[in-house]
Amino acid sequence: MSRRLPVLGILAIFALCPFAARVQAQAAESAANPAAHRAYDITKEVTLTGTVSSVVKQTTRSMDLTPGAHIMVTTSSGTVDANLGRFAMRGKTALPITSGQSVKVTGVMKTVKGKDVFVTRIVQANGHIYKIRNEHGIAYAPANRSTSWKSESKGGSL
């Protein structure tokens, strides 16, 4: 019986070797290209200027949109679906955007389920700068933005 235990242990080690090689290969791939797994890459940010053609405060399952609030922005290149995340249109500090307004949106274009979506980080409208997400693409919750939206004014108008 005492001889069987070491033999079983050695067999178990050999059985796990192929898994160890795969994990090591994945770790090496991630280290070589760390940005490959990021959802939001700030180095690819662009700013678009246009007019809000429609506002969607909350998506439903029947809509063909990613979850969260959206503004459709008509630019010189066409209409862009700008995703604002789940929190931008909620609470006392909801984003005060309406159809017909001029806006500047800063973010990254992504393809989600075969559709182009502009993941918005910053919205400029009404002489204010509204921070929707942080530099990692994580949406600010209403409690975290209560004072920052009202206090950040930008001189002039769009």
C-alpha positions as CSV (number, residue, x, y, z in Angstrom):
1,M,0.0,0.0,0.0
2,S,2.8,2.4,0.8
3,R,4.3,1.9,-2.7
4,R,1.0,2.7,-4.4
5,L,0.7,6.2,-2.8
6,P,3.9,7.6,-4.4
7,V,3.0,6.0,-7.8
8,L,-0.5,7.7,-7.7
9,G,1.1,11.0,-6.8
10,I,3.5,10.8,-9.7
11,L,0.7,9.8,-12.1
12,A,-1.3,12.8,-10.9
13,I,1.6,15.2,-11.6
14,F,2.0,13.8,-15.1
15,A,-1.8,14.2,-15.7
16,L,-1.7,17.9,-14.7
17,C,1.4,18.8,-16.8
18,P,-0.6,19.6,-20.0
19,F,-2.7,22.1,-18.0
20,A,0.3,23.8,-16.6
21,A,1.7,24.3,-20.0
22,R,-1.5,26.0,-21.2
23,V,-1.7,28.3,-18.2
24,Q,1.9,29.3,-18.7
25,A,1.3,30.0,-22.4
26,Q,-1.7,32.2,-21.5
27,A,0.3,34.1,-18.9
28,A,3.1,34.7,-21.4
29,E,0.6,36.0,-24.0
30,S,-1.0,38.4,-21.5
31,A,2.3,39.7,-20.4
32,A,3.4,40.3,-24.0
33,N,0.1,42.2,-24.8
34,P,-1.5,43.6,-21.6
35,A,-3.9,45.9,-23.5
36,A,-5.4,42.9,-25.4
37,H,-7.7,42.2,-22.5
38,R,-8.7,45.7,-21.5
39,A,-12.3,46.7,-22.2
40,Y,-11.4,50.4,-22.4
41,D,-8.2,51.7,-23.9
42,I,-7.8,55.4,-23.2
43,T,-5.0,55.7,-25.9
44,K,-7.7,55.1,-28.5
45,E,-10.0,57.9,-27.4
46,V,-11.5,60.3,-29.8
47,T,-13.8,63.3,-29.5
48,L,-16.9,63.6,-31.7
49,T,-18.9,66.8,-32.1
50,G,-22.6,66.7,-33.2
51,T,-26.2,67.1,-32.4
52,V,-28.3,64.8,-30.2
53,S,-30.9,63.2,-32.4
54,S,-32.5,61.0,-29.7
55,V,-32.0,60.1,-26.0
56,V,-32.6,56.6,-24.7
57,K,-32.7,56.7,-20.9
58,Q,-33.1,53.0,-20.3
59,T,-32.8,50.1,-22.8
60,T,-35.2,47.2,-22.9
61,R,-34.7,43.7,-24.2
62,S,-36.6,44.5,-27.4
63,M,-34.2,47.2,-28.3
64,D,-31.1,46.3,-30.3
65,L,-28.8,48.3,-28.0
66,T,-26.2,47.6,-25.4
67,P,-27.5,48.0,-21.8
68,G,-27.7,51.5,-20.3
69,A,-28.5,54.9,-21.4
70,H,-27.7,56.1,-25.0
71,I,-27.6,59.3,-27.0
72,M,-27.7,59.1,-30.8
73,V,-25.3,61.9,-32.0
74,T,-25.5,63.1,-35.5
75,T,-22.0,64.0,-36.7
76,S,-20.7,65.1,-40.1
77,S,-19.8,61.4,-40.7
78,G,-23.2,60.0,-39.7
79,T,-25.1,59.0,-36.6
80,V,-23.2,57.5,-33.7
81,D,-24.7,55.4,-30.9
82,A,-23.0,56.8,-27.7
83,N,-23.4,54.5,-24.7
84,L,-23.6,56.4,-21.4
85,G,-23.7,53.4,-19.1
86,R,-26.3,52.4,-16.6
87,F,-26.0,55.4,-14.3
88,A,-25.8,58.6,-16.4
89,M,-29.6,59.1,-16.7
90,R,-30.5,58.1,-13.1
91,G,-30.9,59.9,-9.8
92,K,-31.0,63.5,-8.9
93,T,-27.8,64.2,-10.9
94,A,-29.1,62.7,-14.2
95,L,-27.4,64.0,-17.3
96,P,-29.4,66.9,-18.6
97,I,-29.3,66.1,-22.3
98,T,-32.2,66.5,-24.7
99,S,-32.7,66.0,-28.4
100,G,-31.4,68.9,-30.5
101,Q,-28.5,69.9,-28.2
102,S,-25.0,70.3,-29.5
103,V,-22.6,68.0,-27.7
104,K,-19.0,66.8,-27.7
105,V,-18.5,63.2,-26.6
106,T,-15.1,61.7,-25.8
107,G,-14.7,57.9,-25.7
108,V,-13.7,54.8,-27.6
109,M,-15.5,53.1,-30.5
110,K,-16.2,49.4,-29.8
111,T,-17.9,46.6,-31.7
112,V,-20.4,44.8,-29.5
113,K,-22.4,41.9,-30.9
114,G,-21.6,43.1,-34.4
115,K,-22.7,46.7,-33.8
116,D,-20.5,49.8,-33.4
117,V,-21.0,51.4,-30.1
118,F,-19.2,54.6,-28.8
119,V,-18.3,53.9,-25.2
120,T,-18.6,57.5,-23.8
121,R,-16.3,58.7,-21.0
122,I,-16.9,62.5,-21.1
123,V,-19.9,64.5,-22.4
124,Q,-19.6,68.3,-22.9
125,A,-22.9,70.1,-23.2
126,N,-24.6,73.2,-21.8
127,G,-21.2,74.7,-20.9
128,H,-20.4,71.8,-18.6
129,I,-18.2,68.8,-18.6
130,Y,-19.9,65.6,-17.5
131,K,-17.6,62.7,-16.5
132,I,-19.5,59.5,-17.3
133,R,-16.7,57.0,-16.8
134,N,-13.2,57.0,-15.3
135,E,-10.0,56.5,-17.4
136,H,-10.5,52.7,-17.2
137,G,-14.0,52.9,-18.6
138,I,-15.8,52.2,-15.4
139,A,-19.1,54.1,-15.1
140,Y,-19.4,56.6,-12.2
141,A,-22.4,55.8,-9.9
142,P,-24.8,58.6,-9.1
143,A,-23.5,59.0,-5.6
144,N,-19.9,59.5,-6.9
145,R,-20.8,62.3,-9.3
146,S,-23.2,64.4,-7.3
147,T,-20.9,67.4,-6.9
148,S,-18.5,66.9,-9.8
149,W,-21.0,67.5,-12.5
150,K,-22.3,70.8,-11.2
151,S,-18.9,72.2,-10.3
152,E,-17.1,71.6,-13.5
153,S,-18.0,74.5,-15.9
154,K,-16.3,75.1,-19.2
155,G,-16.0,78.7,-20.4
156,G,-18.0,79.5,-23.4
157,S,-20.6,77.4,-25.2
158,L,-20.5,74.7,-27.8
